[in-house]
């Protein structure tokens, strides 16, 4: 990993807020993907492209707002989910990380933030996952630690639960359980409006509960891997329904998968349950009821090293969602050898070029 280029990107991006556009308080805005995309470029060996990519991305963003009131142990619950206090949360986690090791901060705050996993359309979780990967790969300098704090701050400020969430309690494998998620009849409006309809959706609680429950923590990593793999493959057939939002059905559980080894095993099953409900909610709210016909789907890239070819194509494309999803799809390919995982990565390139 080119940690120097990544640190430089983090430093440039940290004066910007985690969202842009939207209303005055950036409600219903777009997520700042800059740090996450930069981490993918660094980890995939394209550190020399990070600076130029950030140059093009920065003009979209707005600066981090001013702090309002310090957050402390006595009052943090009142600030949870208050997007207007994102700078207060950034300041809070900077103090936390100055005083304690980052892994200790992660273990304390992960269960506090997990119930609000939908934060920023799951981008709070995902940004933390990318920051954890960077820290594990050696980016433990001030900029890397600060990025971890920014991720936690975004998650805290935009904390939002999955409506009527239910833990796995059934016997279905992830691909079967995803196939059983009922789709909202009204898939219109913003994500907040769509998810608000889930509590009244017939079959929603039972569909979540149908996923196989882990008998022990040791089963959780494999279930997460299968969830990621299944979500990538479903994107191939159904990603056209919402090329951007449906990416997160795979990238959110992948963020949990990468973070899991740093957490005590008593947090593994709750983490699976939370991200499973989040992925299922996005499927229900955005996935089309009917898949594309096989003849309409792209084929996997060919050649001696198709995974490298698809990463190169995604990097050349330059879209942040394309790069993040391709990164996840390649990991699924490396686990399974299924060429359709790479075809899914090719599909997002085609969908976002139209």
N, C-alpha and C positions, 0 to 999 in steps of 0.2 A: 504494500500500500504506500502511495506517495503522501505521507502524513504532512509534509511541508505545504503542499498545494491544498490539501484538505483543511489544515489549520488556517491558512490564509483565507480560504472561502468562508469558513466559520466566522472569522473575525469581521469580514466584510458584511456578512449576512446578519450578524447579531445586533446590529443597530436597527434592524427592521423588525416589524411585528410578525406574528405567526399567521396573519390573515391580511387580505387586502380586498378592496372593493366592498360591497355590501353597504349597509347604512352607516350612520355616523359612528356607531360603536362597532362597526364591522360585523354586525349580525348578518347572517346569510351571505357572507362573503366567501372568497376563495382561499384555499390554504396555501401558505408559503411552502413550496416543496424544495426550495433551494438547498438547504443542508442535507436533505435526504437524497436528492439527485447527485449532489457532490460526493456523498459517501459511496454511492453505487459506482460512479466513475472512478474513484480512487481504488476501490476494492477490486474492480474488474480490470485494472491496469491502464486506465485512461487518465491518469493524473495530469498529463500535459494538456488535457482539454478543459480542465476544471475552470481555470481563470477566464478563458474566453466564454465558456458557458455562463458563468456568473455575470460577466459583463452584460450579456444579453438579457439575463433574467432580472437583475436588480431594478431596472426602470419600472417594472410592474408593481413593485412593493411599496408599502408605506412604512414610515418609521415607527418604531416602538413608542407607544404613548408614555407620558410621564407617570411616575409612581403617584399613588394617592394616599395610602395608609399602610404601614408595615403589617405583614402577616406574621403571626406567632403561634406557638402551640395552643394558646388559650382561645384563638379566634379563627383558626384556619377553616373550620367547618362552615362558618358563615360566608367565607369568600369562595368556597367551592362552587364552580359553575357560573361565576360572575365574570363574564368576558371583559368587562370594563376594567378589571383589576389584573390583567395579564402581566403588566409591568411590576405590580406588587409581588406576583408569584415568581417572576424572574429574579427579583431582588431577594426574595425569601430563599430560593434554592441556591443562589450564589453564596449566601451566608451559610446555608447548610453544608455545601460542598467545600467551603473554606475550613469548616470545623471538623468534618468527618470524612472517612473514606467513601467513595462514590457507591461501592457495593452495599455498604451499610445504609446509605440513603435510599437506594433502590429497594432493599428488602423492607424498610419501614414504610415507604410510600406506595409501593405496588398494591398492597391490599386496600389502602385508603382510596386509591384512584380507580381500581378495577371495577367497582360498581358503575362508574361513569364512563364506560369504555367507548360509547358512541361519540365521545368528545371530538368535535371537528370532523365528523364523518369517519371516525376511527383514526384520524391523522395524529391525534395526541399519542396514542399507543404506538403507531407506526414510527413517528419521529423518535420516540424513546428507543424503539427497537433498532433503528439505524444508528443512533448514538451509542447504544450498548455494543453493537458490532464494531464500531470504530474504536471504542475504548478497549475492547478485547483484542483488537488487532494492533494495539500499541499507541493509539492517539490519546495518550493520557496527560498531555500538556494542558495548560490553562484553557485553550480554545476547545479542546475535546470535552473537558469537564463542563465548560460553560454550555456547550451544545446539549449535553445531557440534561443540564438544568433547564434550558429553554424548552426541551421536549416535555419534561415533567410539568413545567409552568403552563404550557399550552393545554396539556391534558387536564390539569386542575382547573384552569380558567374556563374551559369549555365542557366540563364534566356533564355528561348526560347519560342516563340509564337506558337500557333496552326496555321498551314497554312490555309488561307481562312476561318477563324473562323466566325461563324454566331450565333447570339443570338436566343434563342427560340422565335418563333412567331406563332406557330401552335396550334393544339388541341390534339395531341397525348400524352398519358401517357408514362412514361419512358420506360416501357417494350415494348410498341408498337413502340416507336421511335427508340430504340436500334435495334429492328427487321428490321427496314427500312434503317439502315446504309449500304451503298454499300461497298463491300470488294475490296481492291486493287487486280487487276489481278496479279501483280507482288509483292508477299510478300517475297521478298528476301532482304538481306543486313541488315545493322545496322538500328536502329530506326530513326536516322537522315535521312538516305537515303529513308526509307519507307515513313516517314512523308512528305518528300520533293515532293512526287508524288501526295499528296492529292489535291493540288490546281488544278490539271488537271483531277481529277477524276469526271466523269459525275455523277451528282446527289448529290455530296458531300455538297454543300451549302444548297440545298433544304432539305436534310435529317437532317441536324442540325437544320434548322429552323422549322422542323415539330414538335418538342417537344412543349408541352403546355406551353405557356408563363404565368408566374404568374401575376394575376391581381393586386396583392398587395404583399408587403414583407411577410405578414403573411402566404402566401401559399408556400413560398420557403422551409421551413424545411420539409414539407410533400413531396414535389417534390424530394428533396435530399434523403429522406428516401426511397422513391419508386425507385429512380435511383440506390441506393446502393443495395436494395433488388433484383431488376431486374438483376443487374450485377452479383450478387452472384449466382442467379439461372442459368444465361447463362453460367457461368463458369462450372457448373455441366455438361452441354451438350457439351461445346465447349472448355473447358480449355485445352484439349489435344493438341490444335493447337499451344499453346505456354504457358506451365504451369506457367512460371514466369511472363512474360510480361502481360498476361491477368488478373493477380491478381489485377493490378492497376486500372482496370476499376471499381472496387468496393472500393478499399482502398483509392483512391484519393478523390472521393466524400465523403467518410466517414470522411476524414480529414477536409474537408470543413464543414461538418455537425457538427463536434465537436467544431469547431472554431466559427461558426456563432453567437452564443449567445453573444460573446464578441465584435462583430462588430456592428457599427451603421446600422440600417436597410436599409439605402440607398445603402449599399454595398452588401446586400443579393442577389438581382437579378443579378448583375454583377458577383458575385461569382458562382452562379448556372450556368450562361451562360458559364463562362470560364471552369469550371470543366466538364460540360456536353460536350463541344467540345473536351476536352482532353480525356475523356473516349471514346467518339465516334471515335476519331482518332486512339486510340489503338485497338479498335474493328476492324476498317477498315484495319489496318496494320497487325494484327496478328490473328484475329479470322478466323477459317476455315468456308467455306461456308456452309458445312453440319454438323449437330450435330451428335453425337453418337446415336445409337439406344438405346432405354430405357433398353433393356436387357443387354447392355454393361456397364450401369452405376451402381455405388455402391449404396447401400441402406443406409438410415440414421441409425446411431447407435440406439440401443434399450435400454430399461431399464428405471428406475425411473427418472434418471437425464441424459439424453443423451447429453445435452450441456456440462456438466462437463466432461463427458467421452471423448468427442471429443477434448476438451481443453487439457485434460491430454494426449491424444494420440499425439496431435500436439507438446506439450511440450517435450514428450519423443522423438519424431522424431528429434526435435532440429533445423530444417532448419528455417532460418529467415523468408522466404516467407510463409512457412506453418503456422508459429505462427501468423504472421500479418494477413493473410487472414482468418485463423480460428477465430481470435478475431473479425473481421468484420462480418463473417458469423454467429457467435453466437449472435451478436447484431441484425442481421436481423431475426434470429430465435426468439429472445425474443420479437421482434415487431410483427411478423407475425404468429408464431407458425407453420410455414411451415417446415416439416421435410426435404424437399429437400435442404434447406439452410445448414443443417448439413451434408447432403449427399455430397454437394459441398465441404465442408471442408474435408470430408473423401476422396473425389476424389483427392484433391491436395496432400494428403499424399501418395496415391497410385501412382500418376503420378511422384512424386519426389523420389520414392523408386526404380524406374525401372533402 
